Amino acid sequence: MRDIFFDLSARSVKLNFLRSLLASIGIVIGVVAISSMGMLGTNMQLSVSSQLSSGVNTVILTSDVVKLSSTNPNATSNNGIDESTLNEIKSAAGQNQVITIHHTSDQFTVGTTNGRGSIYGLDPNDIPKFLNLSEGKNLQGGNDAVVGATIASNFNIVPGSSIKIGQNCATIVRPVVRVTGILAARGITSDNVNTDNAIVVSDDWYTDHFDDKNVYDQVNVILQDISTINQTEDFINAKVNRNSDVVRVSDASSRLSSITSTLGTITTFIMAIGGISLVVAAVSIFNVMMMSVKERVQEIGILLSIGTEKGEVRRMFLYEALILGLIGAAVGGLMSFIIGYTVVNAMIGSTAYFFMPASLIFIPYGMIIGVVVCVGSGMYPAWMASNMDPIDALRSE
């Protein structure tokens, strides 16, 4: 059975089509803002989580104190892990693989073009354990090097290219390395070894040119069984940090949790900013509904005088607000899909996670919020209309 009050509401929307359309545009903008920002934030989280999850079996150890150089205790201080601490880490790690890492940042030159990036010193035998080559071969030692995907792309580096490392200086001959391979792109990593913009050399070459051979900037423990990660961390803490904090122990899961939590907070904040547009839309809907009530005072008086219940009059105006909300939410949902896809592709560079439920769920969320805001904005005008005095309403002009 058709509801006559719904028909009256639909008629009012049609008679004031332009005004209703403009009011619905506010809902459209609000739905698009909330849905698009929600999808963008979720895709960022999923993308980062996917990249970080590749190294969740890694325990990361960095120095928690400043140690004096073992080669010259009276010279300078090195913030690193020394040989004695490394031996304790290996003892606590058991059968798990322990990888020592030297790291610094320096300038380099390819041909006549200067750049700057990370320099990693690794045992050549450790590289295949957690780094993949996209072309070429692993370094064998000597002056060999492998470079990250970003540097290779930006400087047109191929296997066989030469790179001078260090700042330009007329009195110092800068060391030269020969590129043997290009590393596959890694993106954001959980093991704290970001090689995309890096040059990787052998640990012997690195310590000859940069650092004390017996001090390491980072030690990674790659677990054979991910379920033993907490146990391994406890063993290392008990062995190495028994008297005082010597190394800082972290793992990929804690880094992943921290990063995703931060991204979630940013997403919520951005969505809240987008929600401001819904506040503006609510004011617009409220204004339209108040105008509708004032324009239909005599109609309301007639309905009340012939016995129409107050609840039915309220329902008539709430129907009108609902129609405006549904129109705005439907158009906003469609535009959210299109605009969200475009924004995600432009900002992240990939839509691999766009069609996942965790991403698309923001479209119905935005639509529901838009409809609720619209109906909420019409509640007071509907209440005011239902509480009019029929005699006064009929007398108005």
Secondary structure, 3 states (H helix, E strand, C coil): CCCHHHHHHHHHHHHCHHHHHHHHHHHHHHHHHHHHHHHHHHHHHHHHHHHHHHHCCEEEEEECCCEECCCCCCCCEECCEEHHHHHHHHHHHCCCEEEEEEEEEEEEEECCEEEEEEEEEECCCCHHHHCCEEEECCCCCCCEEEECHHHHHHCCCCCCCEEEECCCCCCCCCCEEEEEEEECCCCCCCCCCCCCCEEEEEHHHHHHHCCCCCEECEEEEECCCHHHHHHHHHHHHHHHCCCCCCEEEEEHHHHHHHHHHHHHHHHHHHHHHHHHHHHHHHHHHHHHHHHHHHHCHHHHHHHHHCCCCHHHHHHHHHHHHHHHHHHHHHHHHHHHHHHHHHHHHHHHCCCCCCCCHHHHCHHHHHHHHHHHHHHHHCHHHHHHHHCCCHHHHHHCC
